[in-house]
Amino acid sequence: MPTPPAKITAGTVRSDFNDPVAVVHYARAAHFLGLWESERVLIGRFFPDLTAHLLEAGCGAGRVTLGLWALGHRRLTAFDFAEELLDQARHLAAERDAIGINFLHADATTLGQCHLLRDTALENAWRSEPGFGGALFLFNGLMQIPGRENRRAALRELHAVCAPGAPLLFTTHDRDHSPTERALWRLEALRWEAGTQDPRLVEFGDRYFEDETGRTFMHLPDRAEILADLAATGWTHEFDALRHEIARESRAVREFSDECRFWVARKPARA
């Protein structure tokens, strides 16, 4: 009897992001695509203070990081766990004279173990700041962490390093957003009931596919799942909407990314 393929792990995802095909794809987006219009709208609405120290999780090749810099945000710490993508982000920042962005190699699920992030937190303490003034985890980065408990761990870690009242902006796909998606997921549910789903997947809602941009793991939640995850990790839900409800995107953005849902949560202010 053949050995079943191994389950997808964080190591699988890291390897896929470090693959040269993926690196080129994300580096091109960082150089030429920049911020989406929907991202600009929500960053302007929920991160209006240009002096706040922001933390970007899963910064990849720097598309959003350099977009924040271009908007006037100067106190930026950005991290990723894929070393090759992080190198691309550092090179892009140097190319655009974005001096002072603090790029770190770290894993969102274990931020407390990153000594450089702890050093940044100490710097904030010297400024009498109780943590980061806000956090972002865009282009579905949170959903590329295999395992719901691991995604919740990342949410808890971000909560721990943010100041009371800080916003968190992130995106997910939404498996209920269209009749076609709902039909596809009903079929997938039948596969899971019969045990005929892709054996590499960790839980219902997962997808793992390969195309010209490389191999991609993605978890597609429904809205109730994210609301439960936010509540379980200390965040207060503040806003969510599908991308097309926020702004009209260019053709280049629509070709780069399918429809997604934006979320804003907030760390409760101290009583």
C-alpha positions, 0 to 999 in steps of 0.5 A: 500500500503506498504511503500517503503524502505528507500533510502541508506544514509551515515548512511546506509553505516557507519552501513554496514562498522561497521558490524562485518562481514565487519570488519573481512573482511577488517581487514584480508585484512589489516593484510594479503593482504597489498598493491596491486602491482598496488597501489605500482606502482602508489604510487611510481610514484606519491608520490615519496617524503617520507617526504611529509605529506599524507592524506588517506581518508577512511583508513578502517582497515589500509591496505593502511596506513600500506602499505604506512608506509612499503614503508617509508612514515612516515608523515601519517594522515588517517581517516575513518567514521566507528569507528570499522574499525578505531579501527582495523587500530589503533590496526594494527599500534600498532602491527607493531610499526608504531608509529606516524600515526595520525588516525582520525574519520572523514567524507570525505564530512565534513572534515572542521568540524573535529577539529583534522584535523584542528590541523594537518593543523596548524601543517603543517602551523608551518612547512611552508606547505600550506596543505597536500602533497598528498591524497589517497582514495583507494579501491573505497572509494569515490564511496561508498558515496551515491549521486553525490553531496556528492561525489563532496563534498568529492572531494572539501574537499580534494582539500581544505586541499591539497597543490597546486600541490598535487596529489590525487590517487583514484579508481572507478569501471567502468561500461563501462570496458567490453562488459558484464558490458555494457550489464548489464547496458543497462538492468539497464537503462531500469529498471530506465526508467520503475521505477522498479529499486531497490527503495533503490538506489539513482541514476543510477549507484548505486548497493547495494548487500550482500555477505559473506563479508557483505552489500556493497553500490557502485556507478559505474560511467563511465569515463565521469562522473569522468572527470566532477566531477574532473573539477567541484571540482577544480582538474586537471585530470592527469592519469587514467587506468584500474588496469590490464593495470598497473600491474599484480595482485596476485590471492589473490588481484583479488579475493579480488577486481574486476577490477577497474580504477585508477585515479590521479588528481592534485590540480593546482599549484599557478600561 
